[in-house]
Amino acid sequence: MKIQIEDWTITSDVHCWTVRREKTNEKGKVSAKFARYYPSLEQAFIGLAEIMIRVSDARGMEECLSEVRRVKNLIEDEFKKVGIHVPPEEIRS
């Protein structure tokens, strides 16, 4: 399985879910710039939300809170697409 969210990808194999950010070099070769591993899809989405907030370019409290809301809504929308409801407290920064 492969789920694309912005420049992040969630993939699966028989053992785990992987969250990675792919990078393409000038020759067109794609490599993983960053990867984390999770035992469930829900944990992968929650981990992705945390990562996206941590690596954002937000400056100051207002921008940070705006980014938290943006990422939270993005992740919740992805869950809704597949019929899964995640309580807001599960998506934290």
C-alpha atoms as an extended CHARMM CRD file, in Angstrom:
* protein
*
        93  EXT
         1         1  MET       CA              0.0000000000        0.0000000000        0.0000000000  PROA      1               0.0000000000
         2         2  LYS       CA              1.1200000000        3.5540000000       -0.6860000000  PROA      2               0.0000000000
         3         3  ILE       CA             -0.5140000000        6.7510000000        0.5900000000  PROA      3               0.0000000000
         4         4  GLN       CA              0.8070000000       10.1150000000       -0.6130000000  PROA      4               0.0000000000
         5         5  ILE       CA              0.2920000000       13.2540000000        1.5170000000  PROA      5               0.0000000000
         6         6  GLU       CA              2.0480000000       16.3290000000        0.1790000000  PROA      6               0.0000000000
         7         7  ASP       CA              5.7100000000       15.2710000000       -0.1730000000  PROA      7               0.0000000000
         8         8  TRP       CA              5.3590000000       12.5150000000        2.4390000000  PROA      8               0.0000000000
         9         9  THR       CA              4.5760000000        8.8700000000        1.7220000000  PROA      9               0.0000000000
        10        10  ILE       CA              3.1740000000        6.1490000000        3.9570000000  PROA      10              0.0000000000
        11        11  THR       CA              3.9330000000        2.6340000000        2.7130000000  PROA      11              0.0000000000
        12        12  SER       CA              3.4090000000       -0.8090000000        4.1640000000  PROA      12              0.0000000000
        13        13  ASP       CA              5.0100000000       -4.2230000000        4.1060000000  PROA      13              0.0000000000
        14        14  VAL       CA              4.2720000000       -7.3940000000        6.0590000000  PROA      14              0.0000000000
        15        15  HSD       CA              6.0290000000       -6.0330000000        9.1640000000  PROA      15              0.0000000000
        16        16  CYS       CA              5.2050000000       -2.3470000000        9.5420000000  PROA      16              0.0000000000
        17        17  TRP       CA              4.0920000000        1.0040000000        8.1560000000  PROA      17              0.0000000000
        18        18  THR       CA              6.8050000000        3.3940000000        6.9790000000  PROA      18              0.0000000000
        19        19  VAL       CA              6.5680000000        7.1820000000        6.8480000000  PROA      19              0.0000000000
        20        20  ARG       CA              9.1230000000        8.7140000000        4.5240000000  PROA      20              0.0000000000
        21        21  ARG       CA              9.8880000000       11.9200000000        2.7380000000  PROA      21              0.0000000000
        22        22  GLU       CA             11.2580000000       11.2800000000       -0.6910000000  PROA      22              0.0000000000
        23        23  LYS       CA             13.8260000000       13.4310000000       -2.4430000000  PROA      23              0.0000000000
        24        24  THR       CA             14.5510000000       13.4550000000       -6.1790000000  PROA      24              0.0000000000
        25        25  ASN       CA             18.0600000000       14.4330000000       -7.2940000000  PROA      25              0.0000000000
        26        26  GLU       CA             18.9660000000       16.2620000000      -10.5010000000  PROA      26              0.0000000000
        27        27  LYS       CA             19.3220000000       12.9270000000      -12.3460000000  PROA      27              0.0000000000
        28        28  GLY       CA             15.7650000000       11.9260000000      -11.3920000000  PROA      28              0.0000000000
        29        29  LYS       CA             16.7850000000        9.2930000000       -8.8510000000  PROA      29              0.0000000000
        30        30  VAL       CA             14.4120000000        9.0910000000       -5.8910000000  PROA      30              0.0000000000
        31        31  SER       CA             15.7460000000        8.3600000000       -2.4310000000  PROA      31              0.0000000000
        32        32  ALA       CA             14.2390000000        8.4480000000        1.0530000000  PROA      32              0.0000000000
        33        33  LYS       CA             15.3880000000       11.5270000000        2.8980000000  PROA      33              0.0000000000
        34        34  PHE       CA             13.7460000000       10.5340000000        6.1490000000  PROA      34              0.0000000000
        35        35  ALA       CA             11.9960000000        7.4110000000        7.3920000000  PROA      35              0.0000000000
        36        36  ARG       CA             10.2010000000        6.2350000000       10.5400000000  PROA      36              0.0000000000
        37        37  TYR       CA              8.4870000000        2.9300000000       11.2130000000  PROA      37              0.0000000000
        38        38  TYR       CA              5.1560000000        2.2190000000       12.9570000000  PROA      38              0.0000000000
        39        39  PRO       CA              3.2260000000       -0.9620000000       13.8590000000  PROA      39              0.0000000000
        40        40  SER       CA             -0.2040000000        0.4020000000       12.7720000000  PROA      40              0.0000000000
        41        41  LEU       CA             -1.6150000000        2.7320000000       10.1250000000  PROA      41              0.0000000000
        42        42  GLU       CA             -3.1750000000        4.9570000000       12.7660000000  PROA      42              0.0000000000
        43        43  GLN       CA              0.1710000000        5.3610000000       14.5270000000  PROA      43              0.0000000000
        44        44  ALA       CA              1.8200000000        6.1440000000       11.1890000000  PROA      44              0.0000000000
        45        45  PHE       CA             -0.6620000000        8.9720000000       10.5600000000  PROA      45              0.0000000000
        46        46  ILE       CA             -0.1860000000       10.3450000000       14.0640000000  PROA      46              0.0000000000
        47        47  GLY       CA              3.5980000000       10.1260000000       13.6490000000  PROA      47              0.0000000000
        48        48  LEU       CA              3.3550000000       11.8640000000       10.2780000000  PROA      48              0.0000000000
        49        49  ALA       CA              1.3870000000       14.7340000000       11.8340000000  PROA      49              0.0000000000
        50        50  GLU       CA              4.0380000000       15.1630000000       14.5280000000  PROA      50              0.0000000000
        51        51  ILE       CA              6.8640000000       15.0890000000       11.9780000000  PROA      51              0.0000000000
        52        52  MET       CA              5.1760000000       17.5700000000        9.6300000000  PROA      52              0.0000000000
        53        53  ILE       CA              4.7310000000       20.0340000000       12.4910000000  PROA      53              0.0000000000
        54        54  ARG       CA              8.3150000000       19.6070000000       13.7450000000  PROA      54              0.0000000000
        55        55  VAL       CA              9.9090000000       20.2100000000       10.3380000000  PROA      55              0.0000000000
        56        56  SER       CA              7.6680000000       23.1270000000        9.3570000000  PROA      56              0.0000000000
        57        57  ASP       CA              9.0890000000       26.5920000000        8.7390000000  PROA      57              0.0000000000
        58        58  ALA       CA              6.7020000000       28.1810000000       11.2580000000  PROA      58              0.0000000000
        59        59  ARG       CA              8.1230000000       31.1390000000       13.1360000000  PROA      59              0.0000000000
        60        60  GLY       CA              6.5060000000       32.2310000000       16.3570000000  PROA      60              0.0000000000
        61        61  MET       CA              3.4790000000       30.9880000000       18.2320000000  PROA      61              0.0000000000
        62        62  GLU       CA              0.8510000000       32.1930000000       15.7550000000  PROA      62              0.0000000000
        63        63  GLU       CA              2.4620000000       30.4850000000       12.7580000000  PROA      63              0.0000000000
        64        64  CYS       CA              3.0740000000       27.3490000000       14.8050000000  PROA      64              0.0000000000
        65        65  LEU       CA             -0.5790000000       27.1100000000       15.8580000000  PROA      65              0.0000000000
        66        66  SER       CA             -1.6620000000       27.7420000000       12.2760000000  PROA      66              0.0000000000
        67        67  GLU       CA              0.5820000000       24.8970000000       11.0890000000  PROA      67              0.0000000000
        68        68  VAL       CA             -0.7670000000       22.5660000000       13.7770000000  PROA      68              0.0000000000
        69        69  ARG       CA             -4.3270000000       23.2840000000       12.5930000000  PROA      69              0.0000000000
        70        70  ARG       CA             -3.3790000000       22.8270000000        8.9240000000  PROA      70              0.0000000000
        71        71  VAL       CA             -1.6640000000       19.4680000000        9.5140000000  PROA      71              0.0000000000
        72        72  LYS       CA             -4.4370000000       18.2710000000       11.8450000000  PROA      72              0.0000000000
        73        73  ASN       CA             -7.0760000000       19.0420000000        9.2070000000  PROA      73              0.0000000000
        74        74  LEU       CA             -5.0030000000       17.4170000000        6.4690000000  PROA      74              0.0000000000
        75        75  ILE       CA             -4.5610000000       14.1950000000        8.4560000000  PROA      75              0.0000000000
        76        76  GLU       CA             -8.2030000000       14.1230000000        9.5820000000  PROA      76              0.0000000000
        77        77  ASP       CA             -9.3010000000       14.5270000000        5.9380000000  PROA      77              0.0000000000
        78        78  GLU       CA             -7.1660000000       11.5360000000        4.9410000000  PROA      78              0.0000000000
        79        79  PHE       CA             -8.7520000000        9.4370000000        7.6960000000  PROA      79              0.0000000000
        80        80  LYS       CA            -12.2450000000       10.5180000000        6.6120000000  PROA      80              0.0000000000
        81        81  LYS       CA            -11.5080000000        9.3660000000        3.0550000000  PROA      81              0.0000000000
        82        82  VAL       CA            -11.2170000000        5.8030000000        4.3520000000  PROA      82              0.0000000000
        83        83  GLY       CA            -13.9650000000        6.0560000000        6.9560000000  PROA      83              0.0000000000
        84        84  ILE       CA            -11.8060000000        6.2500000000       10.0930000000  PROA      84              0.0000000000
        85        85  HSD       CA            -12.5410000000        8.7600000000       12.8630000000  PROA      85              0.0000000000
        86        86  VAL       CA             -9.6260000000        9.7930000000       15.0670000000  PROA      86              0.0000000000
        87        87  PRO       CA            -10.4030000000       11.8390000000       18.1890000000  PROA      87              0.0000000000
        88        88  PRO       CA             -8.6700000000       15.2690000000       17.9630000000  PROA      88              0.0000000000
        89        89  GLU       CA             -6.5800000000       14.5440000000       21.0650000000  PROA      89              0.0000000000
        90        90  GLU       CA             -4.8850000000       11.6840000000       19.1990000000  PROA      90              0.0000000000
        91        91  ILE       CA             -3.3210000000       14.1610000000       16.7450000000  PROA      91              0.0000000000
        92        92  ARG       CA             -0.9430000000       16.1850000000       18.8320000000  PROA      92              0.0000000000
        93        93  SER       CA              2.1250000000       18.2990000000       18.2460000000  PROA      93              0.0000000000
